[in-house]
Amino acid sequence: MSFFINDEKWAEELQSGLEEYMMHCQDSIDEDEEFETISGLYYCGCNVCYYRETLAFMAPKIIIGEKEGKIQLDA
């Protein structure tokens, strides 16, 4: 399978958005405020939580990006 980025600005914004979201997840560990994750599940900072939230953030955006021609997936 091949993966091509057709819109570099979109990809940069996606990366920045993921970094910001994951920073909020990490910061939520030490805060008393409730932080609502995209998955709706508690974030403790373990690898399972980290990858779950990464996938929850990225998957819909990648699907939409492919439909809009921002990226191209070739089987």
N, C-alpha and C positions, 0 to 999 in steps of 0.2 A: 504494500500500500504506500502511496506517495502523498505528500502533504505540501501544498504550495500556498504561500501568502501572496495574495494579489493586492492587498492594501496595507502597506507598512504602517501608516498612521493608525489604522484600526488595531493592528497587532500591538503597537506601542501602548495605546490606550488600554487595551485588554490587559497587558502585563502590569501597567501602573495600577489599574483597578484591582487586580488580584493582589498585588503587594499591599495596597491600602486596606483591602478587606481582611487579609490575613493578619496584618498588624493590629487591626481592631479586634480580631479574634484573640490574638495573643494578649493584648492589653486587657481584655475582659477577664482574664484569669485573676488578676490582682484587684479588680474593681468590685465594689459592692453593688453597682448597678447591674440590672439584668441586661444581657446582650442577646438579642435575637439573631441567631445564625440563619443563614439561608436554608440550611437543611431542617431547621426547627429543633435541632438536638443540642444538648449541652456541649460546650467546647472546654476540654480540660488541658489541651496542649499536647496530648500524646500523638503518636504517628497516625493512629486510626482517625482521630478527630481532624488532624491536619490534612490528610489526604481526602477525607470525606468532604470537608468544606472546600478544598481546592476543586474537586470534581463538581460539587454542587454549584460553585461559582462559574466554572469554565464550561461545563457541558452545554447548558442552554445557549450561551453566547457563541460557542463554536457551531452549534446547529444553525442558529440564526445567521451567523457569519457565512456559512457555506451556502445557505439559501440566498443570501444577498450577493454572493460572488466575491466576498472579502477574502475567502480562502477557497482552495480547491482540493478535494479529496479524490484521488484516483485509486480504484481498487486494483 
